[in-house]
Each structure stands twice: as C-alpha cells, then as structure tokens.
Amino acid sequence: MKTKAIKRILLALVAVLALALVAGCDSQKESPAPSSAPASSTTGTNEAKDKGTDEGSKAAKGQQTITVYFPNEDGTKLLAEKRTVDGAKDKYTAAVEALLAGPKEKGAVAILPKQAKLRSVKVTNGVAKVDFTKELQKSFVGGSTGEEMLVGSVVDTLTEFGEVKKVQILVEGKEIDSLSGHMDLSVPIARMTNLLQKK
C-alpha cells in the first residue's frame, strides 16, 4: 500500500512539473510582444527627425534678392528692378526668367519677346552664355534701339553678379552674328553702363 501511495505522489509531482514547464514556454513565446511597441515608436521618432531635417534644409535655402533691368517707356535707358526669387534656384536662370516675365513697376516695359523661352544659362571663366529658343530672333520686331535695349537688358542683368564679366547670347545653342542686323553678337559683350538710368 505504501508503495502505491508513493507512486501516486511521484506521478502528481511529475504532472505539476510538466504543467509548469508548459506554462513557462508559453510565457516566453508571448514576451517579445511588448518590446515591439518601443521599436515602432523609435522608428516614428526617426521619421519625424528626418522630416524636420528636410523642412529645415528647405527653410535654410530661403530666398535671394536679385536686380534685373528693363527699358524705360522711351527706350533710352534701363531701369533697375529688385526681385526676390527662390534661393534654391540657380540665380542666373532666375534672373533671365524674371526678364522674360516682364517688369512689375510702372515706367518700365518688357523687351524680350513673349514667345521666347530660356534654354540654359552657363557661366564659365567670367562669361555667361545665355541660350534662348529661336523665337528670340523670329519674334523680335524692334529696330536698332530695341535691339540695343534687349541686349543691354540681358547683359546688364547678368553682369550684376560680380563673377560675370561678359555675356554672350546664343539661339538654339549656337552663336549668332546679330539679333536683327544692328549689333555684333558674335562675341561676348561687357556691361553696358551707358544704358543704365542714374539714380
């Protein structure tokens, strides 16, 4: 009888131990779940930091002020006009695009044909090469004074940047002899200070 009682006790102990082992394994399987929450929150924090950095870099680029020149209504002088442009944009491109957009102040007139588009502006060794579409020539209707005002407008606008000493106007990527037969544009042109309106 004693032997049977001992066997029953031993079986009971084995059963309890088995249950404890099973319970322990289940708790280990479930334990990683809580750690996943902090991981996702960390990712969210990193994303927020990255987003903040992007926004900060955009803000840091800010804006820049440039000076562009348009002919006066008499076609005798060039008037300076300040423009605020996107600081992230190439300043030479922004300046010529401002010329194409036309003046905002009274007393000044647009001189570049509306149909003309800017292809590129490249500055090398102090010379800015401004490349326009063919409409610059095809749609230009001015005479000698108009041609001088157009060339002066582009040249004096780009030579506002200290590193630009001369400007050459191109059409469809090629050098041209003249816009409409009045000025020699086969070579780069220096700043035309004689056209500037004195303040």
PyMOL commands that place a pseudoatom at each C-alpha (Angstrom):
pseudoatom trace, name=CA, resn=MET, resi=1, chain=A, elem=C, hetatm=0, pos=[0.000, 0.000, 0.000]
pseudoatom trace, name=CA, resn=LYS, resi=2, chain=A, elem=C, hetatm=0, pos=[2.787, 2.375, 0.844]
pseudoatom trace, name=CA, resn=THR, resi=3, chain=A, elem=C, hetatm=0, pos=[4.437, 1.722, -2.497]
pseudoatom trace, name=CA, resn=LYS, resi=4, chain=A, elem=C, hetatm=0, pos=[1.228, 2.594, -4.392]
pseudoatom trace, name=CA, resn=ALA, resi=5, chain=A, elem=C, hetatm=0, pos=[0.880, 5.847, -2.403]
pseudoatom trace, name=CA, resn=ILE, resi=6, chain=A, elem=C, hetatm=0, pos=[4.456, 6.825, -3.186]
pseudoatom trace, name=CA, resn=LYS, resi=7, chain=A, elem=C, hetatm=0, pos=[3.892, 6.155, -6.899]
pseudoatom trace, name=CA, resn=ARG, resi=8, chain=A, elem=C, hetatm=0, pos=[0.768, 8.349, -6.883]
pseudoatom trace, name=CA, resn=ILE, resi=9, chain=A, elem=C, hetatm=0, pos=[2.658, 11.200, -5.202]
pseudoatom trace, name=CA, resn=LEU, resi=10, chain=A, elem=C, hetatm=0, pos=[5.515, 10.902, -7.703]
pseudoatom trace, name=CA, resn=LEU, resi=11, chain=A, elem=C, hetatm=0, pos=[3.059, 10.923, -10.656]
pseudoatom trace, name=CA, resn=ALA, resi=12, chain=A, elem=C, hetatm=0, pos=[1.381, 14.009, -9.222]
pseudoatom trace, name=CA, resn=LEU, resi=13, chain=A, elem=C, hetatm=0, pos=[4.707, 15.786, -8.887]
pseudoatom trace, name=CA, resn=VAL, resi=14, chain=A, elem=C, hetatm=0, pos=[5.672, 14.901, -12.460]
pseudoatom trace, name=CA, resn=ALA, resi=15, chain=A, elem=C, hetatm=0, pos=[2.330, 16.241, -13.686]
pseudoatom trace, name=CA, resn=VAL, resi=16, chain=A, elem=C, hetatm=0, pos=[2.819, 19.519, -11.791]
pseudoatom trace, name=CA, resn=LEU, resi=17, chain=A, elem=C, hetatm=0, pos=[6.340, 19.911, -13.170]
pseudoatom trace, name=CA, resn=ALA, resi=18, chain=A, elem=C, hetatm=0, pos=[5.132, 19.242, -16.707]
pseudoatom trace, name=CA, resn=LEU, resi=19, chain=A, elem=C, hetatm=0, pos=[2.433, 21.912, -16.348]
pseudoatom trace, name=CA, resn=ALA, resi=20, chain=A, elem=C, hetatm=0, pos=[4.974, 24.382, -15.008]
pseudoatom trace, name=CA, resn=LEU, resi=21, chain=A, elem=C, hetatm=0, pos=[7.289, 23.752, -17.969]
pseudoatom trace, name=CA, resn=VAL, resi=22, chain=A, elem=C, hetatm=0, pos=[4.467, 24.206, -20.484]
pseudoatom trace, name=CA, resn=ALA, resi=23, chain=A, elem=C, hetatm=0, pos=[3.371, 27.449, -18.811]
pseudoatom trace, name=CA, resn=GLY, resi=24, chain=A, elem=C, hetatm=0, pos=[6.950, 28.725, -18.841]
pseudoatom trace, name=CA, resn=CYS, resi=25, chain=A, elem=C, hetatm=0, pos=[7.334, 28.068, -22.564]
pseudoatom trace, name=CA, resn=ASP, resi=26, chain=A, elem=C, hetatm=0, pos=[4.083, 29.884, -23.357]
pseudoatom trace, name=CA, resn=SER, resi=27, chain=A, elem=C, hetatm=0, pos=[5.146, 32.939, -21.379]
pseudoatom trace, name=CA, resn=GLN, resi=28, chain=A, elem=C, hetatm=0, pos=[8.474, 33.062, -23.269]
pseudoatom trace, name=CA, resn=LYS, resi=29, chain=A, elem=C, hetatm=0, pos=[6.680, 32.993, -26.609]
pseudoatom trace, name=CA, resn=GLU, resi=30, chain=A, elem=C, hetatm=0, pos=[4.461, 35.902, -25.630]
pseudoatom trace, name=CA, resn=SER, resi=31, chain=A, elem=C, hetatm=0, pos=[7.211, 38.053, -24.056]
pseudoatom trace, name=CA, resn=PRO, resi=32, chain=A, elem=C, hetatm=0, pos=[8.618, 39.623, -27.296]
pseudoatom trace, name=CA, resn=ALA, resi=33, chain=A, elem=C, hetatm=0, pos=[5.290, 41.347, -27.984]
pseudoatom trace, name=CA, resn=PRO, resi=34, chain=A, elem=C, hetatm=0, pos=[5.764, 44.275, -25.547]
pseudoatom trace, name=CA, resn=SER, resi=35, chain=A, elem=C, hetatm=0, pos=[9.261, 45.046, -26.963]
pseudoatom trace, name=CA, resn=SER, resi=36, chain=A, elem=C, hetatm=0, pos=[7.824, 45.658, -30.454]
pseudoatom trace, name=CA, resn=ALA, resi=37, chain=A, elem=C, hetatm=0, pos=[5.976, 48.777, -29.294]
pseudoatom trace, name=CA, resn=PRO, resi=38, chain=A, elem=C, hetatm=0, pos=[9.096, 50.778, -28.359]
pseudoatom trace, name=CA, resn=ALA, resi=39, chain=A, elem=C, hetatm=0, pos=[10.734, 49.747, -31.643]
pseudoatom trace, name=CA, resn=SER, resi=40, chain=A, elem=C, hetatm=0, pos=[7.876, 51.223, -33.683]
pseudoatom trace, name=CA, resn=SER, resi=41, chain=A, elem=C, hetatm=0, pos=[7.867, 54.411, -31.615]
pseudoatom trace, name=CA, resn=THR, resi=42, chain=A, elem=C, hetatm=0, pos=[11.602, 54.776, -32.230]
pseudoatom trace, name=CA, resn=THR, resi=43, chain=A, elem=C, hetatm=0, pos=[11.033, 54.450, -35.966]
pseudoatom trace, name=CA, resn=GLY, resi=44, chain=A, elem=C, hetatm=0, pos=[8.347, 57.097, -35.759]
pseudoatom trace, name=CA, resn=THR, resi=45, chain=A, elem=C, hetatm=0, pos=[10.723, 59.404, -33.924]
pseudoatom trace, name=CA, resn=ASN, resi=46, chain=A, elem=C, hetatm=0, pos=[13.417, 58.904, -36.560]
pseudoatom trace, name=CA, resn=GLU, resi=47, chain=A, elem=C, hetatm=0, pos=[10.908, 59.643, -39.330]
pseudoatom trace, name=CA, resn=ALA, resi=48, chain=A, elem=C, hetatm=0, pos=[9.888, 62.806, -37.549]
pseudoatom trace, name=CA, resn=LYS, resi=49, chain=A, elem=C, hetatm=0, pos=[13.535, 63.835, -37.210]
pseudoatom trace, name=CA, resn=ASP, resi=50, chain=A, elem=C, hetatm=0, pos=[14.178, 63.173, -40.902]
pseudoatom trace, name=CA, resn=LYS, resi=51, chain=A, elem=C, hetatm=0, pos=[11.093, 65.167, -41.864]
pseudoatom trace, name=CA, resn=GLY, resi=52, chain=A, elem=C, hetatm=0, pos=[12.168, 68.022, -39.622]
pseudoatom trace, name=CA, resn=THR, resi=53, chain=A, elem=C, hetatm=0, pos=[15.645, 67.973, -41.170]
pseudoatom trace, name=CA, resn=ASP, resi=54, chain=A, elem=C, hetatm=0, pos=[14.200, 68.150, -44.689]
pseudoatom trace, name=CA, resn=GLU, resi=55, chain=A, elem=C, hetatm=0, pos=[11.969, 71.052, -43.774]
pseudoatom trace, name=CA, resn=GLY, resi=56, chain=A, elem=C, hetatm=0, pos=[14.855, 72.788, -42.049]
pseudoatom trace, name=CA, resn=SER, resi=57, chain=A, elem=C, hetatm=0, pos=[17.125, 72.446, -45.076]
pseudoatom trace, name=CA, resn=LYS, resi=58, chain=A, elem=C, hetatm=0, pos=[14.417, 73.895, -47.309]
pseudoatom trace, name=CA, resn=ALA, resi=59, chain=A, elem=C, hetatm=0, pos=[13.961, 76.819, -44.970]
pseudoatom trace, name=CA, resn=ALA, resi=60, chain=A, elem=C, hetatm=0, pos=[17.722, 77.345, -44.788]
pseudoatom trace, name=CA, resn=LYS, resi=61, chain=A, elem=C, hetatm=0, pos=[17.881, 77.814, -48.539]
pseudoatom trace, name=CA, resn=GLY, resi=62, chain=A, elem=C, hetatm=0, pos=[15.460, 80.715, -48.177]
pseudoatom trace, name=CA, resn=GLN, resi=63, chain=A, elem=C, hetatm=0, pos=[15.233, 83.429, -50.793]
pseudoatom trace, name=CA, resn=GLN, resi=64, chain=A, elem=C, hetatm=0, pos=[17.619, 85.763, -52.561]
pseudoatom trace, name=CA, resn=THR, resi=65, chain=A, elem=C, hetatm=0, pos=[17.247, 89.258, -53.970]
pseudoatom trace, name=CA, resn=ILE, resi=66, chain=A, elem=C, hetatm=0, pos=[18.474, 89.997, -57.477]
pseudoatom trace, name=CA, resn=THR, resi=67, chain=A, elem=C, hetatm=0, pos=[18.456, 93.066, -59.745]
pseudoatom trace, name=CA, resn=VAL, resi=68, chain=A, elem=C, hetatm=0, pos=[17.081, 92.927, -63.269]
pseudoatom trace, name=CA, resn=TYR, resi=69, chain=A, elem=C, hetatm=0, pos=[16.941, 95.666, -65.908]
pseudoatom trace, name=CA, resn=PHE, resi=70, chain=A, elem=C, hetatm=0, pos=[14.090, 96.731, -68.200]
pseudoatom trace, name=CA, resn=PRO, resi=71, chain=A, elem=C, hetatm=0, pos=[13.958, 99.568, -70.744]
pseudoatom trace, name=CA, resn=ASN, resi=72, chain=A, elem=C, hetatm=0, pos=[12.042, 102.713, -69.802]
pseudoatom trace, name=CA, resn=GLU, resi=73, chain=A, elem=C, hetatm=0, pos=[8.997, 103.705, -71.857]
pseudoatom trace, name=CA, resn=ASP, resi=74, chain=A, elem=C, hetatm=0, pos=[11.108, 105.999, -74.066]
pseudoatom trace, name=CA, resn=GLY, resi=75, chain=A, elem=C, hetatm=0, pos=[13.575, 103.222, -74.872]
pseudoatom trace, name=CA, resn=THR, resi=76, chain=A, elem=C, hetatm=0, pos=[16.501, 105.393, -73.843]
pseudoatom trace, name=CA, resn=LYS, resi=77, chain=A, elem=C, hetatm=0, pos=[17.641, 103.898, -70.519]
pseudoatom trace, name=CA, resn=LEU, resi=78, chain=A, elem=C, hetatm=0, pos=[17.467, 100.707, -68.485]
pseudoatom trace, name=CA, resn=LEU, resi=79, chain=A, elem=C, hetatm=0, pos=[15.657, 100.788, -65.140]
pseudoatom trace, name=CA, resn=ALA, resi=80, chain=A, elem=C, hetatm=0, pos=[16.722, 98.588, -62.247]
pseudoatom trace, name=CA, resn=GLU, resi=81, chain=A, elem=C, hetatm=0, pos=[14.087, 96.437, -60.581]
pseudoatom trace, name=CA, resn=LYS, resi=82, chain=A, elem=C, hetatm=0, pos=[14.606, 94.287, -57.484]
pseudoatom trace, name=CA, resn=ARG, resi=83, chain=A, elem=C, hetatm=0, pos=[13.197, 90.778, -57.453]
pseudoatom trace, name=CA, resn=THR, resi=84, chain=A, elem=C, hetatm=0, pos=[13.027, 88.173, -54.691]
pseudoatom trace, name=CA, resn=VAL, resi=85, chain=A, elem=C, hetatm=0, pos=[13.498, 84.655, -56.012]
pseudoatom trace, name=CA, resn=ASP, resi=86, chain=A, elem=C, hetatm=0, pos=[13.726, 81.128, -54.657]
pseudoatom trace, name=CA, resn=GLY, resi=87, chain=A, elem=C, hetatm=0, pos=[17.141, 80.705, -53.042]
pseudoatom trace, name=CA, resn=ALA, resi=88, chain=A, elem=C, hetatm=0, pos=[17.284, 77.062, -54.112]
pseudoatom trace, name=CA, resn=LYS, resi=89, chain=A, elem=C, hetatm=0, pos=[17.131, 78.030, -57.774]
pseudoatom trace, name=CA, resn=ASP, resi=90, chain=A, elem=C, hetatm=0, pos=[20.132, 78.886, -59.947]
pseudoatom trace, name=CA, resn=LYS, resi=91, chain=A, elem=C, hetatm=0, pos=[20.453, 82.686, -59.687]
pseudoatom trace, name=CA, resn=TYR, resi=92, chain=A, elem=C, hetatm=0, pos=[21.408, 83.198, -63.342]
pseudoatom trace, name=CA, resn=THR, resi=93, chain=A, elem=C, hetatm=0, pos=[18.384, 81.247, -64.544]
pseudoatom trace, name=CA, resn=ALA, resi=94, chain=A, elem=C, hetatm=0, pos=[16.143, 83.080, -62.075]
pseudoatom trace, name=CA, resn=ALA, resi=95, chain=A, elem=C, hetatm=0, pos=[17.404, 86.455, -63.340]
pseudoatom trace, name=CA, resn=VAL, resi=96, chain=A, elem=C, hetatm=0, pos=[16.744, 85.716, -67.019]
pseudoatom trace, name=CA, resn=GLU, resi=97, chain=A, elem=C, hetatm=0, pos=[13.359, 84.181, -66.225]
pseudoatom trace, name=CA, resn=ALA, resi=98, chain=A, elem=C, hetatm=0, pos=[12.472, 87.405, -64.396]
pseudoatom trace, name=CA, resn=LEU, resi=99, chain=A, elem=C, hetatm=0, pos=[13.328, 89.325, -67.582]
pseudoatom trace, name=CA, resn=LEU, resi=100, chain=A, elem=C, hetatm=0, pos=[11.090, 87.014, -69.607]
pseudoatom trace, name=CA, resn=ALA, resi=101, chain=A, elem=C, hetatm=0, pos=[8.258, 87.524, -67.114]
pseudoatom trace, name=CA, resn=GLY, resi=102, chain=A, elem=C, hetatm=0, pos=[8.404, 91.286, -67.663]
pseudoatom trace, name=CA, resn=PRO, resi=103, chain=A, elem=C, hetatm=0, pos=[8.517, 94.299, -65.310]
pseudoatom trace, name=CA, resn=LYS, resi=104, chain=A, elem=C, hetatm=0, pos=[6.307, 94.821, -62.267]
pseudoatom trace, name=CA, resn=GLU, resi=105, chain=A, elem=C, hetatm=0, pos=[6.969, 98.520, -61.743]
pseudoatom trace, name=CA, resn=LYS, resi=106, chain=A, elem=C, hetatm=0, pos=[5.473, 101.415, -63.685]
pseudoatom trace, name=CA, resn=GLY, resi=107, chain=A, elem=C, hetatm=0, pos=[7.614, 103.175, -66.266]
pseudoatom trace, name=CA, resn=ALA, resi=108, chain=A, elem=C, hetatm=0, pos=[9.361, 100.003, -67.448]
pseudoatom trace, name=CA, resn=VAL, resi=109, chain=A, elem=C, hetatm=0, pos=[8.490, 97.836, -70.440]
pseudoatom trace, name=CA, resn=ALA, resi=110, chain=A, elem=C, hetatm=0, pos=[9.140, 94.234, -71.444]
pseudoatom trace, name=CA, resn=ILE, resi=111, chain=A, elem=C, hetatm=0, pos=[11.690, 93.868, -74.217]
pseudoatom trace, name=CA, resn=LEU, resi=112, chain=A, elem=C, hetatm=0, pos=[12.152, 90.099, -74.643]
pseudoatom trace, name=CA, resn=PRO, resi=113, chain=A, elem=C, hetatm=0, pos=[9.561, 88.522, -76.978]
pseudoatom trace, name=CA, resn=LYS, resi=114, chain=A, elem=C, hetatm=0, pos=[6.876, 86.629, -75.039]
pseudoatom trace, name=CA, resn=GLN, resi=115, chain=A, elem=C, hetatm=0, pos=[7.287, 83.642, -77.337]
pseudoatom trace, name=CA, resn=ALA, resi=116, chain=A, elem=C, hetatm=0, pos=[10.978, 83.278, -76.486]
pseudoatom trace, name=CA, resn=LYS, resi=117, chain=A, elem=C, hetatm=0, pos=[11.996, 80.721, -73.882]
pseudoatom trace, name=CA, resn=LEU, resi=118, chain=A, elem=C, hetatm=0, pos=[15.207, 80.271, -71.937]
pseudoatom trace, name=CA, resn=ARG, resi=119, chain=A, elem=C, hetatm=0, pos=[17.069, 77.072, -72.718]
pseudoatom trace, name=CA, resn=SER, resi=120, chain=A, elem=C, hetatm=0, pos=[20.013, 77.491, -70.329]
pseudoatom trace, name=CA, resn=VAL, resi=121, chain=A, elem=C, hetatm=0, pos=[22.499, 79.852, -68.710]
pseudoatom trace, name=CA, resn=LYS, resi=122, chain=A, elem=C, hetatm=0, pos=[26.075, 78.703, -68.168]
pseudoatom trace, name=CA, resn=VAL, resi=123, chain=A, elem=C, hetatm=0, pos=[28.893, 80.747, -66.650]
pseudoatom trace, name=CA, resn=THR, resi=124, chain=A, elem=C, hetatm=0, pos=[32.481, 79.791, -67.495]
pseudoatom trace, name=CA, resn=ASN, resi=125, chain=A, elem=C, hetatm=0, pos=[35.608, 81.890, -66.909]
pseudoatom trace, name=CA, resn=GLY, resi=126, chain=A, elem=C, hetatm=0, pos=[33.573, 85.033, -66.301]
pseudoatom trace, name=CA, resn=VAL, resi=127, chain=A, elem=C, hetatm=0, pos=[31.429, 84.661, -69.435]
pseudoatom trace, name=CA, resn=ALA, resi=128, chain=A, elem=C, hetatm=0, pos=[27.718, 83.902, -69.159]
pseudoatom trace, name=CA, resn=LYS, resi=129, chain=A, elem=C, hetatm=0, pos=[26.333, 82.117, -72.211]
pseudoatom trace, name=CA, resn=VAL, resi=130, chain=A, elem=C, hetatm=0, pos=[22.570, 82.622, -72.394]
pseudoatom trace, name=CA, resn=ASP, resi=131, chain=A, elem=C, hetatm=0, pos=[20.791, 80.244, -74.725]
pseudoatom trace, name=CA, resn=PHE, resi=132, chain=A, elem=C, hetatm=0, pos=[17.303, 81.156, -75.980]
pseudoatom trace, name=CA, resn=THR, resi=133, chain=A, elem=C, hetatm=0, pos=[14.882, 79.381, -78.301]
pseudoatom trace, name=CA, resn=LYS, resi=134, chain=A, elem=C, hetatm=0, pos=[14.670, 80.537, -81.935]
pseudoatom trace, name=CA, resn=GLU, resi=135, chain=A, elem=C, hetatm=0, pos=[11.679, 82.760, -81.114]
pseudoatom trace, name=CA, resn=LEU, resi=136, chain=A, elem=C, hetatm=0, pos=[14.102, 85.338, -79.696]
pseudoatom trace, name=CA, resn=GLN, resi=137, chain=A, elem=C, hetatm=0, pos=[15.040, 86.202, -83.285]
pseudoatom trace, name=CA, resn=LYS, resi=138, chain=A, elem=C, hetatm=0, pos=[11.856, 85.236, -85.111]
pseudoatom trace, name=CA, resn=SER, resi=139, chain=A, elem=C, hetatm=0, pos=[9.530, 87.222, -82.834]
pseudoatom trace, name=CA, resn=PHE, resi=140, chain=A, elem=C, hetatm=0, pos=[11.742, 90.274, -82.287]
pseudoatom trace, name=CA, resn=VAL, resi=141, chain=A, elem=C, hetatm=0, pos=[10.227, 93.290, -84.056]
pseudoatom trace, name=CA, resn=GLY, resi=142, chain=A, elem=C, hetatm=0, pos=[12.344, 96.186, -82.783]
pseudoatom trace, name=CA, resn=GLY, resi=143, chain=A, elem=C, hetatm=0, pos=[14.858, 98.298, -84.683]
pseudoatom trace, name=CA, resn=SER, resi=144, chain=A, elem=C, hetatm=0, pos=[18.366, 99.304, -83.695]
pseudoatom trace, name=CA, resn=THR, resi=145, chain=A, elem=C, hetatm=0, pos=[17.215, 100.923, -80.430]
pseudoatom trace, name=CA, resn=GLY, resi=146, chain=A, elem=C, hetatm=0, pos=[15.111, 97.899, -79.484]
pseudoatom trace, name=CA, resn=GLU, resi=147, chain=A, elem=C, hetatm=0, pos=[17.978, 95.549, -80.181]
pseudoatom trace, name=CA, resn=GLU, resi=148, chain=A, elem=C, hetatm=0, pos=[20.324, 97.614, -78.027]
pseudoatom trace, name=CA, resn=MET, resi=149, chain=A, elem=C, hetatm=0, pos=[17.763, 97.679, -75.208]
pseudoatom trace, name=CA, resn=LEU, resi=150, chain=A, elem=C, hetatm=0, pos=[17.190, 93.924, -75.377]
pseudoatom trace, name=CA, resn=VAL, resi=151, chain=A, elem=C, hetatm=0, pos=[20.885, 93.080, -75.402]
pseudoatom trace, name=CA, resn=GLY, resi=152, chain=A, elem=C, hetatm=0, pos=[21.597, 95.645, -72.690]
pseudoatom trace, name=CA, resn=SER, resi=153, chain=A, elem=C, hetatm=0, pos=[18.784, 94.268, -70.547]
pseudoatom trace, name=CA, resn=VAL, resi=154, chain=A, elem=C, hetatm=0, pos=[20.234, 90.747, -70.634]
pseudoatom trace, name=CA, resn=VAL, resi=155, chain=A, elem=C, hetatm=0, pos=[23.879, 91.815, -70.350]
pseudoatom trace, name=CA, resn=ASP, resi=156, chain=A, elem=C, hetatm=0, pos=[23.427, 94.311, -67.506]
pseudoatom trace, name=CA, resn=THR, resi=157, chain=A, elem=C, hetatm=0, pos=[21.166, 91.929, -65.570]
pseudoatom trace, name=CA, resn=LEU, resi=158, chain=A, elem=C, hetatm=0, pos=[23.709, 89.100, -65.628]
pseudoatom trace, name=CA, resn=THR, resi=159, chain=A, elem=C, hetatm=0, pos=[26.748, 91.322, -65.013]
pseudoatom trace, name=CA, resn=GLU, resi=160, chain=A, elem=C, hetatm=0, pos=[25.075, 92.373, -61.757]
pseudoatom trace, name=CA, resn=PHE, resi=161, chain=A, elem=C, hetatm=0, pos=[26.668, 89.179, -60.464]
pseudoatom trace, name=CA, resn=GLY, resi=162, chain=A, elem=C, hetatm=0, pos=[30.283, 90.058, -59.729]
pseudoatom trace, name=CA, resn=GLU, resi=163, chain=A, elem=C, hetatm=0, pos=[31.703, 86.881, -61.231]
pseudoatom trace, name=CA, resn=VAL, resi=164, chain=A, elem=C, hetatm=0, pos=[30.094, 87.579, -64.624]
pseudoatom trace, name=CA, resn=LYS, resi=165, chain=A, elem=C, hetatm=0, pos=[32.222, 89.962, -66.705]
pseudoatom trace, name=CA, resn=LYS, resi=166, chain=A, elem=C, hetatm=0, pos=[30.707, 89.407, -70.149]
pseudoatom trace, name=CA, resn=VAL, resi=167, chain=A, elem=C, hetatm=0, pos=[27.596, 87.880, -71.707]
pseudoatom trace, name=CA, resn=GLN, resi=168, chain=A, elem=C, hetatm=0, pos=[27.085, 86.065, -74.983]
pseudoatom trace, name=CA, resn=ILE, resi=169, chain=A, elem=C, hetatm=0, pos=[23.609, 85.460, -76.395]
pseudoatom trace, name=CA, resn=LEU, resi=170, chain=A, elem=C, hetatm=0, pos=[23.003, 82.144, -78.148]
pseudoatom trace, name=CA, resn=VAL, resi=171, chain=A, elem=C, hetatm=0, pos=[19.985, 80.876, -80.101]
pseudoatom trace, name=CA, resn=GLU, resi=172, chain=A, elem=C, hetatm=0, pos=[19.228, 77.149, -80.046]
pseudoatom trace, name=CA, resn=GLY, resi=173, chain=A, elem=C, hetatm=0, pos=[22.705, 76.511, -78.656]
pseudoatom trace, name=CA, resn=LYS, resi=174, chain=A, elem=C, hetatm=0, pos=[24.515, 78.330, -81.478]
pseudoatom trace, name=CA, resn=GLU, resi=175, chain=A, elem=C, hetatm=0, pos=[26.350, 81.638, -81.680]
pseudoatom trace, name=CA, resn=ILE, resi=176, chain=A, elem=C, hetatm=0, pos=[24.608, 84.336, -83.737]
pseudoatom trace, name=CA, resn=ASP, resi=177, chain=A, elem=C, hetatm=0, pos=[26.058, 87.287, -85.626]
pseudoatom trace, name=CA, resn=SER, resi=178, chain=A, elem=C, hetatm=0, pos=[23.239, 89.631, -84.670]
pseudoatom trace, name=CA, resn=LEU, resi=179, chain=A, elem=C, hetatm=0, pos=[19.659, 89.719, -83.417]
pseudoatom trace, name=CA, resn=SER, resi=180, chain=A, elem=C, hetatm=0, pos=[18.267, 91.772, -86.293]
pseudoatom trace, name=CA, resn=GLY, resi=181, chain=A, elem=C, hetatm=0, pos=[21.323, 93.198, -88.012]
pseudoatom trace, name=CA, resn=HIS, resi=182, chain=A, elem=C, hetatm=0, pos=[22.191, 96.112, -85.713]
pseudoatom trace, name=CA, resn=MET, resi=183, chain=A, elem=C, hetatm=0, pos=[24.618, 94.762, -83.091]
pseudoatom trace, name=CA, resn=ASP, resi=184, chain=A, elem=C, hetatm=0, pos=[27.535, 92.351, -83.313]
pseudoatom trace, name=CA, resn=LEU, resi=185, chain=A, elem=C, hetatm=0, pos=[26.633, 89.428, -81.029]
pseudoatom trace, name=CA, resn=SER, resi=186, chain=A, elem=C, hetatm=0, pos=[29.290, 87.039, -82.328]
pseudoatom trace, name=CA, resn=VAL, resi=187, chain=A, elem=C, hetatm=0, pos=[31.476, 87.879, -79.319]
pseudoatom trace, name=CA, resn=PRO, resi=188, chain=A, elem=C, hetatm=0, pos=[30.729, 88.228, -75.589]
pseudoatom trace, name=CA, resn=ILE, resi=189, chain=A, elem=C, hetatm=0, pos=[29.594, 91.721, -74.546]
pseudoatom trace, name=CA, resn=ALA, resi=190, chain=A, elem=C, hetatm=0, pos=[30.747, 93.590, -71.442]
pseudoatom trace, name=CA, resn=ARG, resi=191, chain=A, elem=C, hetatm=0, pos=[28.442, 95.534, -69.121]
pseudoatom trace, name=CA, resn=MET, resi=192, chain=A, elem=C, hetatm=0, pos=[26.683, 98.371, -70.948]
pseudoatom trace, name=CA, resn=THR, resi=193, chain=A, elem=C, hetatm=0, pos=[26.860, 101.025, -68.233]
pseudoatom trace, name=CA, resn=ASN, resi=194, chain=A, elem=C, hetatm=0, pos=[25.929, 103.803, -70.650]
pseudoatom trace, name=CA, resn=LEU, resi=195, chain=A, elem=C, hetatm=0, pos=[22.368, 102.424, -70.771]
pseudoatom trace, name=CA, resn=LEU, resi=196, chain=A, elem=C, hetatm=0, pos=[21.768, 102.483, -67.033]
pseudoatom trace, name=CA, resn=GLN, resi=197, chain=A, elem=C, hetatm=0, pos=[19.431, 105.084, -65.614]
pseudoatom trace, name=CA, resn=LYS, resi=198, chain=A, elem=C, hetatm=0, pos=[21.255, 107.142, -62.988]
pseudoatom trace, name=CA, resn=LYS, resi=199, chain=A, elem=C, hetatm=0, pos=[19.546, 107.236, -59.624]
for i in range(1, 199): cmd.bond("trace and resi %d" % i, "trace and resi %d" % (i + 1))
show_as sticks, trace
zoom trace
